[in-house]
Structure formats: C-alpha cells, structure tokens
Amino acid sequence: MKLYRFDKQNEQNNIWLKRYNDVIRAYENNTLKLVNESSKKTLHHIIPRSVNIMLSNDEHNHIRLPFYEHAMMHYYLWKYDKKYARQLWFIAVYGRKNKLWDFPEGNIEYEQLKQDLRRQ
C-alpha cells in the first residue's frame, strides 16, 4: 500500500523532513530497521491530525511503530518545524522517564523543546 508523505515538495531542502519521509519509505518497503522489534507498536499519523483532521482515519496516513521509532518521528517533525513541539512533548517526557527514548543531544534539546512550548 502506498502511504502519504509529509510536505514532500520541501523534502530536498530539509534534512529532518527527508529523514521523516525516509522512515515512511522504509516502512513501506519492509526495510525499516527497528531498535526493539518486540516493543509494542503504536499508531503514528504521518500527516499530523493538527495539519489535516480529515486524514485521521485514512489507512494511507497510518504506520505502526515501536515507541523508539515513534518518538524519533515526532523528533524529526519538531526539528523540521518548532510548531510541532507539542506533539513531541508527551512522548519525550514519557520516554525519558521510562528510559525508552531520549533526545540525541540530551538535555540541551530537552531545554530547547521546553522553550519552544512556551513560545506557542
């Protein structure tokens, strides 16, 4: 099944958007390398509901990912555009607290996320 891509026209201009869409491509092709394959998979909306609520129930807009990969998808969106800070907040706090995921640059990025949330 062909899945949606997020903001595909700007993909070549932004490394984070490219990484986000690369995960979707790998998922589609069954080549996605998972950190913890046995981890429970959760539903991720490729195009966030905050962008297009009409795609919430569209199967072409859904992928099921383990927690770590799901967190990375939200991380990529936040790095692409700070307006996605809210979508990363819960997954980041939960992931850090339960030692399931952390920011690649640790506390520096965690503090940046908090600042980005205050600006919204």
Sequence and secondary structure as in RCSB ss.txt:
>XXXX:A:sequence
MKLYRFDKQNEQNNIWLKRYNDVIRAYENNTLKLVNESSKKTLHHIIPRSVNIMLSNDEHNHIRLPFYEHAMMHY
YLWKYDKKYARQLWFIAVYGRKNKLWDFPEGNIEYEQLKQDLRRQ
>XXXX:A:secstr
     SSGGGGGG HHHHHHHHHHHHHHTT    S TTS EEEEESS TTT GGGTT GGGEEEEEHHHHHHHHH
HHHHH GGGHHHHHHHHHHHHHTTS   TTTHHHHHHHHHHHHT 
